[in-house]
Amino acid sequence: MTTHQSPAELGFSMPAEWQPHDRTWMAFPTANETFTGDDLHAARQAWATVANTVVRYEPVTLIVNLGETEAARGYLSPEVEVVERPLDDAWMRDIGPTFLTDGAGGIAAADWIFNGWGAQDWASWEHDQDIAEEVLTLTGIRRFASRLINEGGGIHVDGEGTVLLTETVQLGEGRNADWSKEQVEAEIHAHLGTTKAIWVPRGLTRDYQRFGTRGHIDIVAAFVKPGTVVVHSQTDPAHPDFEVSKEIAALLRSSTDARGRQLQVVELPAPTALFEEDGEPVDYSYINHYLCNGAVVLCAFDDPNDQVAAAVFAEHFPDRKVELVDAREIFANGGGIHCITQQQPRA
């Protein structure tokens, strides 16, 4: 009988995002249900601004849909590498591989099952379900296929054994509703090399509407160092996330990590914008930042709290430059800067 060893059994684990990277992977918006007409142009400008910012600090490879290299080039810095592969959407955090290292020069990756954020009626994933494998073929990096329906935005690690998860994502309808918490944890730990999962019950309110992910953790809470998490804090009682963010902060404060440390919780005040013109609540969040070599690429919203968030990140990452990038257009399409980037760590 053949036994297949898991990444964890072979010594692999997912390093924290603040560890050095070899490159950043992104995908370029192509016409689909969410990107149409003028919206497509605006989205491309927003994605390109992130790529053009990150490439000043580390290499960036951008996957573009077939035949769209020339169109993409018009938005991009010449330093950004472009590769054509069939694409449905542009959320590389979710469709790309989750890279792993073994601390001895080895690199591998977990490839989760991607099914359009729980087989949502508007999503198409015929091509996106293969993007992780395409990236790993391009890099020659070893692939470990997981049986779990999951996305990169649904996990956050401290690099020392702890992973943050959301019940409505990993256990939700359309993903792994027939799995137990224990089964999900076992599969996650086997592929990330983690040993302790901290479960958050749900995500931000807007994330449960039509184009939401149903609760991704990377817009709610993130490690900034082992033992310390930044948490989205909605301070206005008029917003539906007021109670949600209080509950999540309290839960994390009462949690311990894989090494037994009580978590230190830093509350990041949400932007002051509460609702969109159509009365829908916004889910603008500073949590959804991206760490690249030498910089924190931070969502900005032309909001007074942009500078508050920038100061918090500058304090936690004194050796990195905080780059504020307008993320309103990215959020209008259902995510933030972290959602459109995926780090390939240095082996």
PyMOL commands that set and color helices and strands:
alter all, ss='L'
color gray80, all
select helices_A, chain A and resi 37-54+69-73+92-95+116-119+128-139+152-154+167-170+181-192+205-208+217-219+241-253+305-316+328-332+338-340
alter helices_A, ss='H'
color red, helices_A
select strands_A, chain A and resi 21-27+60-64+81-84+98-101+107-113+142-149+156-157+162-166+196-200+221-225+228-233+264-269+290-292+295-300+321-326+342-345
alter strands_A, ss='S'
color yellow, strands_A
deselect
rebuild
show_as cartoon
